[in-house]
Amino acid sequence: MTAEFKERLLARLRELGQSQQWLEEQLGVGKGTMHKFLNTQHSSLWVDPICEVLKIDPPYDGDPEIAEIIADIRRVPPGQREPLKALIRALTQKP
């Protein structure tokens, strides 16, 4: 799991006015699970359920160039993404 994902997870909890304990309750896991999850370097089976509960995107642990592109895309205001989506689709179409 990336540091960026941990930051987004904690920011979303703050935005919702919720705690790690609340998230544990939503996930049906034991007390302290989120503390352990946030303080290990291992990926976890909890990433997808956490993303679903908090409605955030999952982390991307692959190619650093792709991660940079994704970060750039996140900074594009929602109302301005259609041209970007069209460009990406045009560039990725099979001949």
LUMROVO-590185 format. One record per atom (N, C-alpha, C): residue number from 1; residue in three letters; atom name; y, z, x. Coordinates in pm, whole numbers, m for minus. Atoms other than C-alpha are relative to their C-alpha. Layout:
! LUMROVO-590185
<node minu="NUM" lotor="Ala" kedo="CA" py="Y" pz="Z" px="X"/>
...
! end
This chain:
! LUMROVO-590185
<node minu="1" lotor="Met" kedo="N" py="m117" pz="0" px="84"/>
<node minu="1" lotor="Met" kedo="CA" py="0" pz="0" px="0"/>
<node minu="1" lotor="Met" kedo="C" py="124" pz="0" px="89"/>
<node minu="2" lotor="Thr" kedo="N" py="m120" pz="15" px="m81"/>
<node minu="2" lotor="Thr" kedo="CA" py="343" pz="m89" px="127"/>
<node minu="2" lotor="Thr" kedo="C" py="102" pz="110" px="m28"/>
<node minu="3" lotor="Ala" kedo="N" py="m110" pz="m95" px="18"/>
<node minu="3" lotor="Ala" kedo="CA" py="641" pz="139" px="180"/>
<node minu="3" lotor="Ala" kedo="C" py="93" pz="m48" px="m111"/>
<node minu="4" lotor="Glu" kedo="N" py="m86" pz="58" px="104"/>
<node minu="4" lotor="Glu" kedo="CA" py="838" pz="m98" px="m42"/>
<node minu="4" lotor="Glu" kedo="C" py="m55" pz="32" px="m139"/>
<node minu="5" lotor="Phe" kedo="N" py="59" pz="m31" px="130"/>
<node minu="5" lotor="Phe" kedo="CA" py="592" pz="m43" px="m328"/>
<node minu="5" lotor="Phe" kedo="C" py="19" pz="148" px="m33"/>
<node minu="6" lotor="Lys" kedo="N" py="m20" pz="m143" px="23"/>
<node minu="6" lotor="Lys" kedo="CA" py="610" pz="334" px="m287"/>
<node minu="6" lotor="Lys" kedo="C" py="144" pz="27" px="m43"/>
<node minu="7" lotor="Glu" kedo="N" py="m140" pz="m18" px="36"/>
<node minu="7" lotor="Glu" kedo="CA" py="990" pz="314" px="m300"/>
<node minu="7" lotor="Glu" kedo="C" py="27" pz="m47" px="m142"/>
<node minu="8" lotor="Arg" kedo="N" py="m19" pz="51" px="136"/>
<node minu="8" lotor="Arg" kedo="CA" py="978" pz="102" px="m616"/>
<node minu="8" lotor="Arg" kedo="C" py="m64" pz="93" px="m103"/>
<node minu="9" lotor="Leu" kedo="N" py="69" pz="m92" px="89"/>
<node minu="9" lotor="Leu" kedo="CA" py="728" pz="340" px="m776"/>
<node minu="9" lotor="Leu" kedo="C" py="85" pz="124" px="m24"/>
<node minu="10" lotor="Leu" kedo="N" py="m81" pz="m121" px="13"/>
<node minu="10" lotor="Leu" kedo="CA" py="944" pz="645" px="m706"/>
<node minu="10" lotor="Leu" kedo="C" py="133" pz="m29" px="m70"/>
<node minu="11" lotor="Ala" kedo="N" py="m126" pz="38" px="66"/>
<node minu="11" lotor="Ala" kedo="CA" py="1262" pz="463" px="m812"/>
<node minu="11" lotor="Ala" kedo="C" py="m22" pz="m17" px="m150"/>
<node minu="12" lotor="Arg" kedo="N" py="29" pz="21" px="142"/>
<node minu="12" lotor="Arg" kedo="CA" py="1099" pz="366" px="m1141"/>
<node minu="12" lotor="Arg" kedo="C" py="m23" pz="134" px="m71"/>
<node minu="13" lotor="Leu" kedo="N" py="18" pz="m133" px="59"/>
<node minu="13" lotor="Leu" kedo="CA" py="990" pz="725" px="m1204"/>
<node minu="13" lotor="Leu" kedo="C" py="136" pz="66" px="m23"/>
<node minu="14" lotor="Arg" kedo="N" py="m134" pz="m57" px="16"/>
<node minu="14" lotor="Arg" kedo="CA" py="1351" pz="838" px="m1145"/>
<node minu="14" lotor="Arg" kedo="C" py="73" pz="m67" px="m116"/>
<node minu="15" lotor="Glu" kedo="N" py="m65" pz="76" px="107"/>
<node minu="15" lotor="Glu" kedo="CA" py="1478" pz="563" px="m1374"/>
<node minu="15" lotor="Glu" kedo="C" py="m49" pz="45" px="m138"/>
<node minu="16" lotor="Leu" kedo="N" py="60" pz="m45" px="126"/>
<node minu="16" lotor="Leu" kedo="CA" py="1242" pz="682" px="m1647"/>
<node minu="16" lotor="Leu" kedo="C" py="22" pz="149" px="m25"/>
<node minu="17" lotor="Gly" kedo="N" py="m18" pz="m144" px="13"/>
<node minu="17" lotor="Gly" kedo="CA" py="1334" pz="1045" px="m1583"/>
<node minu="17" lotor="Gly" kedo="C" py="m133" pz="74" px="m3"/>
<node minu="18" lotor="Gln" kedo="N" py="135" pz="m57" px="3"/>
<node minu="18" lotor="Gln" kedo="CA" py="968" pz="1122" px="m1517"/>
<node minu="18" lotor="Gln" kedo="C" py="m41" pz="45" px="140"/>
<node minu="19" lotor="Ser" kedo="N" py="50" pz="m58" px="m125"/>
<node minu="19" lotor="Ser" kedo="CA" py="770" pz="1302" px="m1248"/>
<node minu="19" lotor="Ser" kedo="C" py="m135" pz="m61" px="37"/>
<node minu="20" lotor="Gln" kedo="N" py="133" pz="41" px="m43"/>
<node minu="20" lotor="Gln" kedo="CA" py="459" pz="1232" px="m1047"/>
<node minu="20" lotor="Gln" kedo="C" py="m106" pz="64" px="m89"/>
<node minu="21" lotor="Gln" kedo="N" py="94" pz="m68" px="89"/>
<node minu="21" lotor="Gln" kedo="CA" py="285" pz="1486" px="m1270"/>
<node minu="21" lotor="Gln" kedo="C" py="m12" pz="m77" px="m132"/>
<node minu="22" lotor="Trp" kedo="N" py="3" pz="80" px="123"/>
<node minu="22" lotor="Trp" kedo="CA" py="382" pz="1280" px="m1578"/>
<node minu="22" lotor="Trp" kedo="C" py="m87" pz="m123" px="20"/>
<node minu="23" lotor="Leu" kedo="N" py="79" pz="120" px="m29"/>
<node minu="23" lotor="Leu" kedo="CA" py="234" pz="969" px="m1414"/>
<node minu="23" lotor="Leu" kedo="C" py="m148" pz="35" px="9"/>
<node minu="24" lotor="Glu" kedo="N" py="140" pz="m45" px="m6"/>
<node minu="24" lotor="Glu" kedo="CA" py="m86" pz="1160" px="m1337"/>
<node minu="24" lotor="Glu" kedo="C" py="m57" pz="17" px="m141"/>
<node minu="25" lotor="Glu" kedo="N" py="45" pz="m20" px="138"/>
<node minu="25" lotor="Glu" kedo="CA" py="m108" pz="1256" px="m1705"/>
<node minu="25" lotor="Glu" kedo="C" py="m23" pz="m135" px="m68"/>
<node minu="26" lotor="Gln" kedo="N" py="14" pz="132" px="61"/>
<node minu="26" lotor="Gln" kedo="CA" py="m55" pz="893" px="m1812"/>
<node minu="26" lotor="Gln" kedo="C" py="m125" pz="m72" px="49"/>
<node minu="27" lotor="Leu" kedo="N" py="116" pz="65" px="m60"/>
<node minu="27" lotor="Leu" kedo="CA" py="m329" pz="779" px="m1576"/>
<node minu="27" lotor="Leu" kedo="C" py="m130" pz="77" px="m24"/>
<node minu="28" lotor="Gly" kedo="N" py="118" pz="m82" px="24"/>
<node minu="28" lotor="Gly" kedo="CA" py="m565" pz="1061" px="m1670"/>
<node minu="28" lotor="Gly" kedo="C" py="m68" pz="44" px="129"/>
<node minu="29" lotor="Val" kedo="N" py="55" pz="m43" px="m129"/>
<node minu="29" lotor="Val" kedo="CA" py="m607" pz="1176" px="m1310"/>
<node minu="29" lotor="Val" kedo="C" py="39" pz="145" px="27"/>
<node minu="30" lotor="Gly" kedo="N" py="m24" pz="m140" px="m32"/>
<node minu="30" lotor="Gly" kedo="CA" py="m609" pz="1520" px="m1153"/>
<node minu="30" lotor="Gly" kedo="C" py="134" pz="27" px="67"/>
<node minu="31" lotor="Lys" kedo="N" py="m124" pz="m45" px="m61"/>
<node minu="31" lotor="Lys" kedo="CA" py="m311" pz="1717" px="m1033"/>
<node minu="31" lotor="Lys" kedo="C" py="m5" pz="m25" px="151"/>
<node minu="32" lotor="Gly" kedo="N" py="m7" pz="27" px="m143"/>
<node minu="32" lotor="Gly" kedo="CA" py="m202" pz="1611" px="m685"/>
<node minu="32" lotor="Gly" kedo="C" py="m46" pz="m139" px="39"/>
<node minu="33" lotor="Thr" kedo="N" py="48" pz="134" px="m31"/>
<node minu="33" lotor="Thr" kedo="CA" py="m351" pz="1262" px="m710"/>
<node minu="33" lotor="Thr" kedo="C" py="113" pz="m90" px="49"/>
<node minu="34" lotor="Met" kedo="N" py="m112" pz="86" px="m39"/>
<node minu="34" lotor="Met" kedo="CA" py="m11" pz="1092" px="m688"/>
<node minu="34" lotor="Met" kedo="C" py="54" pz="39" px="137"/>
<node minu="35" lotor="His" kedo="N" py="m45" pz="m44" px="m133"/>
<node minu="35" lotor="His" kedo="CA" py="89" pz="1304" px="m389"/>
<node minu="35" lotor="His" kedo="C" py="m91" pz="m60" px="107"/>
<node minu="36" lotor="Lys" kedo="N" py="95" pz="57" px="m95"/>
<node minu="36" lotor="Lys" kedo="CA" py="m228" pz="1195" px="m209"/>
<node minu="36" lotor="Lys" kedo="C" py="17" pz="m151" px="9"/>
<node minu="37" lotor="Phe" kedo="N" py="m16" pz="144" px="6"/>
<node minu="37" lotor="Phe" kedo="CA" py="m178" pz="835" px="m320"/>
<node minu="37" lotor="Phe" kedo="C" py="123" pz="m44" px="80"/>
<node minu="38" lotor="Leu" kedo="N" py="m125" pz="39" px="m66"/>
<node minu="38" lotor="Leu" kedo="CA" py="180" pz="824" px="m190"/>
<node minu="38" lotor="Leu" kedo="C" py="3" pz="36" px="148"/>
<node minu="39" lotor="Asn" kedo="N" py="m2" pz="m45" px="m139"/>
<node minu="39" lotor="Asn" kedo="CA" py="93" pz="988" px="142"/>
<node minu="39" lotor="Asn" kedo="C" py="m118" pz="m50" px="82"/>
<node minu="40" lotor="Thr" kedo="N" py="108" pz="60" px="m79"/>
<node minu="40" lotor="Thr" kedo="CA" py="m197" pz="771" px="258"/>
<node minu="40" lotor="Thr" kedo="C" py="38" pz="m144" px="30"/>
<node minu="41" lotor="Gln" kedo="N" py="m25" pz="138" px="m39"/>
<node minu="41" lotor="Gln" kedo="CA" py="m196" pz="433" px="427"/>
<node minu="41" lotor="Gln" kedo="C" py="m100" pz="m95" px="m64"/>
<node minu="42" lotor="His" kedo="N" py="104" pz="83" px="59"/>
<node minu="42" lotor="His" kedo="CA" py="m491" pz="308" px="226"/>
<node minu="42" lotor="His" kedo="C" py="45" pz="m58" px="m133"/>
<node minu="43" lotor="Ser" kedo="N" py="m25" pz="52" px="134"/>
<node minu="43" lotor="Ser" kedo="CA" py="m470" pz="79" px="m71"/>
<node minu="43" lotor="Ser" kedo="C" py="m85" pz="81" px="m96"/>
<node minu="44" lotor="Ser" kedo="N" py="68" pz="m87" px="94"/>
<node minu="44" lotor="Ser" kedo="CA" py="m595" pz="236" px="m388"/>
<node minu="44" lotor="Ser" kedo="C" py="m34" pz="m71" px="m128"/>
<node minu="45" lotor="Leu" kedo="N" py="38" pz="53" px="130"/>
<node minu="45" lotor="Leu" kedo="CA" py="m769" pz="160" px="m710"/>
<node minu="45" lotor="Leu" kedo="C" py="103" pz="38" px="m106"/>
<node minu="46" lotor="Trp" kedo="N" py="m102" pz="m42" px="96"/>
<node minu="46" lotor="Trp" kedo="CA" py="m469" pz="326" px="m879"/>
<node minu="46" lotor="Trp" kedo="C" py="119" pz="m94" px="m8"/>
<node minu="47" lotor="Val" kedo="N" py="m118" pz="88" px="m2"/>
<node minu="47" lotor="Val" kedo="CA" py="m220" pz="48" px="m793"/>
<node minu="47" lotor="Val" kedo="C" py="16" pz="m74" px="m132"/>
<node minu="48" lotor="Asp" kedo="N" py="m13" pz="78" px="124"/>
<node minu="48" lotor="Asp" kedo="CA" py="m293" pz="m172" px="m1096"/>
<node minu="48" lotor="Asp" kedo="C" py="33" pz="89" px="m121"/>
<node minu="49" lotor="Pro" kedo="N" py="m37" pz="m85" px="113"/>
<node minu="49" lotor="Pro" kedo="CA" py="m294" pz="114" px="m1349"/>
<node minu="49" lotor="Pro" kedo="C" py="144" pz="55" px="10"/>
<node minu="50" lotor="Ile" kedo="N" py="m137" pz="m49" px="m19"/>
<node minu="50" lotor="Ile" kedo="CA" py="30" pz="252" px="m1199"/>
<node minu="50" lotor="Ile" kedo="C" py="100" pz="m109" px="m39"/>
<node minu="51" lotor="Cys" kedo="N" py="m90" pz="112" px="34"/>
<node minu="51" lotor="Cys" kedo="CA" py="195" pz="m90" px="m1226"/>
<node minu="51" lotor="Cys" kedo="C" py="6" pz="m21" px="m150"/>
<node minu="52" lotor="Glu" kedo="N" py="4" pz="18" px="145"/>
<node minu="52" lotor="Glu" kedo="CA" py="85" pz="m113" px="m1587"/>
<node minu="52" lotor="Glu" kedo="C" py="80" pz="108" px="m71"/>
<node minu="53" lotor="Val" kedo="N" py="m71" pz="m111" px="63"/>
<node minu="53" lotor="Val" kedo="CA" py="218" pz="232" px="m1683"/>
<node minu="53" lotor="Val" kedo="C" py="150" pz="m11" px="24"/>
<node minu="54" lotor="Leu" kedo="N" py="m142" pz="3" px="m35"/>
<node minu="54" lotor="Leu" kedo="CA" py="549" pz="188" px="m1499"/>
<node minu="54" lotor="Leu" kedo="C" py="66" pz="m137" px="m24"/>
<node minu="55" lotor="Lys" kedo="N" py="m49" pz="137" px="23"/>
<node minu="55" lotor="Lys" kedo="CA" py="581" pz="m184" px="m1577"/>
<node minu="55" lotor="Lys" kedo="C" py="77" pz="m52" px="122"/>
<node minu="56" lotor="Ile" kedo="N" py="m55" pz="53" px="m125"/>
<node minu="56" lotor="Ile" kedo="CA" py="647" pz="m278" px="m1213"/>
<node minu="56" lotor="Ile" kedo="C" py="m100" pz="m97" px="60"/>
<node minu="57" lotor="Asp" kedo="N" py="87" pz="97" px="m67"/>
<node minu="57" lotor="Asp" kedo="CA" py="510" pz="m559" px="m998"/>
<node minu="57" lotor="Asp" kedo="C" py="m85" pz="70" px="105"/>
<node minu="58" lotor="Pro" kedo="N" py="85" pz="m58" px="m104"/>
<node minu="58" lotor="Pro" kedo="CA" py="219" pz="m478" px="m766"/>
<node minu="58" lotor="Pro" kedo="C" py="54" pz="m35" px="138"/>
<node minu="59" lotor="Pro" kedo="N" py="m43" pz="31" px="m136"/>
<node minu="59" lotor="Pro" kedo="CA" py="273" pz="m470" px="m390"/>
<node minu="59" lotor="Pro" kedo="C" py="m64" pz="m128" px="48"/>
<node minu="60" lotor="Tyr" kedo="N" py="58" pz="118" px="m64"/>
<node minu="60" lotor="Tyr" kedo="CA" py="211" pz="m775" px="m178"/>
<node minu="60" lotor="Tyr" kedo="C" py="m25" pz="36" px="145"/>
<node minu="61" lotor="Asp" kedo="N" py="36" pz="m44" px="m136"/>
<node minu="61" lotor="Asp" kedo="CA" py="24" pz="m691" px="144"/>
<node minu="61" lotor="Asp" kedo="C" py="m40" pz="m114" px="92"/>
<node minu="62" lotor="Gly" kedo="N" py="46" pz="113" px="m79"/>
<node minu="62" lotor="Gly" kedo="CA" py="m34" pz="m1041" px="277"/>
<node minu="62" lotor="Gly" kedo="C" py="102" pz="m52" px="97"/>
<node minu="63" lotor="Asp" kedo="N" py="m88" pz="74" px="m89"/>
<node minu="63" lotor="Asp" kedo="CA" py="172" pz="m1296" px="464"/>
<node minu="63" lotor="Asp" kedo="C" py="144" pz="53" px="m8"/>
<node minu="64" lotor="Pro" kedo="N" py="m136" pz="m53" px="1"/>
<node minu="64" lotor="Pro" kedo="CA" py="511" pz="m1148" px="568"/>
<node minu="64" lotor="Pro" kedo="C" py="104" pz="m101" px="m51"/>
<node minu="65" lotor="Glu" kedo="N" py="m93" pz="102" px="48"/>
<node minu="65" lotor="Glu" kedo="CA" py="684" pz="m1479" px="493"/>
<node minu="65" lotor="Glu" kedo="C" py="0" pz="m4" px="m153"/>
<node minu="66" lotor="Ile" kedo="N" py="11" pz="m2" px="146"/>
<node minu="66" lotor="Ile" kedo="CA" py="555" pz="m1470" px="134"/>
<node minu="66" lotor="Ile" kedo="C" py="68" pz="126" px="m55"/>
<node minu="67" lotor="Ala" kedo="N" py="m65" pz="m124" px="43"/>
<node minu="67" lotor="Ala" kedo="CA" py="667" pz="m1107" px="102"/>
<node minu="67" lotor="Ala" kedo="C" py="152" pz="m14" px="4"/>
<node minu="68" lotor="Glu" kedo="N" py="m145" pz="22" px="m11"/>
<node minu="68" lotor="Glu" kedo="CA" py="1016" pz="m1210" px="218"/>
<node minu="68" lotor="Glu" kedo="C" py="50" pz="m89" px="m114"/>
<node minu="69" lotor="Ile" kedo="N" py="m38" pz="90" px="110"/>
<node minu="69" lotor="Ile" kedo="CA" py="1028" pz="m1493" px="m38"/>
<node minu="69" lotor="Ile" kedo="C" py="0" pz="77" px="m132"/>
<node minu="70" lotor="Ile" kedo="N" py="8" pz="m78" px="123"/>
<node minu="70" lotor="Ile" kedo="CA" py="919" pz="m1256" px="m314"/>
<node minu="70" lotor="Ile" kedo="C" py="119" pz="96" px="m9"/>
<node minu="71" lotor="Ala" kedo="N" py="m116" pz="m90" px="0"/>
<node minu="71" lotor="Ala" kedo="CA" py="1188" pz="m1006" px="m214"/>
<node minu="71" lotor="Ala" kedo="C" py="128" pz="m76" px="m34"/>
<node minu="72" lotor="Asp" kedo="N" py="m117" pz="83" px="32"/>
<node minu="72" lotor="Asp" kedo="CA" py="1448" pz="m1286" px="m225"/>
<node minu="72" lotor="Asp" kedo="C" py="4" pz="m35" px="m148"/>
<node minu="73" lotor="Ile" kedo="N" py="7" pz="38" px="142"/>
<node minu="73" lotor="Ile" kedo="CA" py="1331" pz="m1395" px="m569"/>
<node minu="73" lotor="Ile" kedo="C" py="38" pz="118" px="m88"/>
<node minu="74" lotor="Arg" kedo="N" py="m34" pz="m118" px="80"/>
<node minu="74" lotor="Arg" kedo="CA" py="1361" pz="m1039" px="m700"/>
<node minu="74" lotor="Arg" kedo="C" py="151" pz="23" px="m8"/>
<node minu="75" lotor="Arg" kedo="N" py="m146" pz="m19" px="0"/>
<node minu="75" lotor="Arg" kedo="CA" py="1731" pz="m1045" px="m608"/>
<node minu="75" lotor="Arg" kedo="C" py="74" pz="m102" px="m85"/>
<node minu="76" lotor="Val" kedo="N" py="m63" pz="101" px="86"/>
<node minu="76" lotor="Val" kedo="CA" py="1801" pz="m1352" px="m824"/>
<node minu="76" lotor="Val" kedo="C" py="14" pz="60" px="m140"/>
<node minu="77" lotor="Pro" kedo="N" py="m18" pz="m56" px="134"/>
<node minu="77" lotor="Pro" kedo="CA" py="1954" pz="m1235" px="m1154"/>
<node minu="77" lotor="Pro" kedo="C" py="m90" pz="m71" px="m101"/>
<node minu="78" lotor="Pro" kedo="N" py="94" pz="59" px="97"/>
<node minu="78" lotor="Pro" kedo="CA" py="1714" pz="m1291" px="m1448"/>
<node minu="78" lotor="Pro" kedo="C" py="52" pz="m126" px="m68"/>
<node minu="79" lotor="Gly" kedo="N" py="m55" pz="117" px="68"/>
<node minu="79" lotor="Gly" kedo="CA" py="1947" pz="m1539" px="m1617"/>
<node minu="79" lotor="Gly" kedo="C" py="13" pz="m123" px="87"/>
<node minu="80" lotor="Gln" kedo="N" py="m16" pz="111" px="m93"/>
<node minu="80" lotor="Gln" kedo="CA" py="1952" pz="m1758" px="m1308"/>
<node minu="80" lotor="Gln" kedo="C" py="m132" pz="m44" px="63"/>
<node minu="81" lotor="Arg" kedo="N" py="130" pz="27" px="m62"/>
<node minu="81" lotor="Arg" kedo="CA" py="1579" pz="m1788" px="m1236"/>
<node minu="81" lotor="Arg" kedo="C" py="m64" pz="m132" px="m42"/>
<node minu="82" lotor="Glu" kedo="N" py="64" pz="123" px="48"/>
<node minu="82" lotor="Glu" kedo="CA" py="1492" pz="m2100" px="m1438"/>
<node minu="82" lotor="Glu" kedo="C" py="4" pz="m113" px="102"/>
<node minu="83" lotor="Pro" kedo="N" py="0" pz="108" px="m100"/>
<node minu="83" lotor="Pro" kedo="CA" py="1612" pz="m2352" px="m1174"/>
<node minu="83" lotor="Pro" kedo="C" py="m92" pz="31" px="119"/>
<node minu="84" lotor="Leu" kedo="N" py="87" pz="m40" px="m110"/>
<node minu="84" lotor="Leu" kedo="CA" py="1426" pz="m2155" px="m907"/>
<node minu="84" lotor="Leu" kedo="C" py="m146" pz="m20" px="m38"/>
<node minu="85" lotor="Lys" kedo="N" py="137" pz="20" px="47"/>
<node minu="85" lotor="Lys" kedo="CA" py="1106" pz="m2154" px="m1114"/>
<node minu="85" lotor="Lys" kedo="C" py="m35" pz="m148" px="m5"/>
<node minu="86" lotor="Ala" kedo="N" py="25" pz="145" px="7"/>
<node minu="86" lotor="Ala" kedo="CA" py="1140" pz="m2530" px="m1172"/>
<node minu="86" lotor="Ala" kedo="C" py="m22" pz="m57" px="139"/>
<node minu="87" lotor="Leu" kedo="N" py="14" pz="47" px="m138"/>
<node minu="87" lotor="Leu" kedo="CA" py="1184" pz="m2591" px="m798"/>
<node minu="87" lotor="Leu" kedo="C" py="m136" pz="40" px="57"/>
<node minu="88" lotor="Ile" kedo="N" py="129" pz="m48" px="m52"/>
<node minu="88" lotor="Ile" kedo="CA" py="881" pz="m2379" px="m708"/>
<node minu="88" lotor="Ile" kedo="C" py="m115" pz="m78" px="m63"/>
<node minu="89" lotor="Arg" kedo="N" py="105" pz="77" px="68"/>
<node minu="89" lotor="Arg" kedo="CA" py="668" pz="m2557" px="m969"/>
<node minu="89" lotor="Arg" kedo="C" py="m6" pz="m143" px="53"/>
<node minu="90" lotor="Ala" kedo="N" py="m3" pz="137" px="m53"/>
<node minu="90" lotor="Ala" kedo="CA" py="783" pz="m2897" px="m842"/>
<node minu="90" lotor="Ala" kedo="C" py="m60" pz="m8" px="140"/>
<node minu="91" lotor="Leu" kedo="N" py="51" pz="m1" px="m137"/>
<node minu="91" lotor="Leu" kedo="CA" py="701" pz="m2804" px="m483"/>
<node minu="91" lotor="Leu" kedo="C" py="m150" pz="29" px="9"/>
<node minu="92" lotor="Thr" kedo="N" py="141" pz="m40" px="m5"/>
<node minu="92" lotor="Thr" kedo="CA" py="356" pz="m2670" px="m571"/>
<node minu="92" lotor="Thr" kedo="C" py="m92" pz="m83" px="m86"/>
<node minu="93" lotor="Gln" kedo="N" py="86" pz="86" px="82"/>
<node minu="93" lotor="Gln" kedo="CA" py="231" pz="m2943" px="m802"/>
<node minu="93" lotor="Gln" kedo="C" py="m95" pz="m79" px="89"/>
<node minu="94" lotor="Lys" kedo="N" py="98" pz="83" px="m72"/>
<node minu="94" lotor="Lys" kedo="CA" py="m82" pz="m3121" px="m691"/>
<node minu="94" lotor="Lys" kedo="C" py="37" pz="m147" px="m23"/>
<node minu="95" lotor="Pro" kedo="N" py="m34" pz="141" px="15"/>
<node minu="95" lotor="Pro" kedo="CA" py="m27" pz="m3491" px="m622"/>
<node minu="95" lotor="Pro" kedo="C" py="m93" pz="m73" px="m95"/>
! end
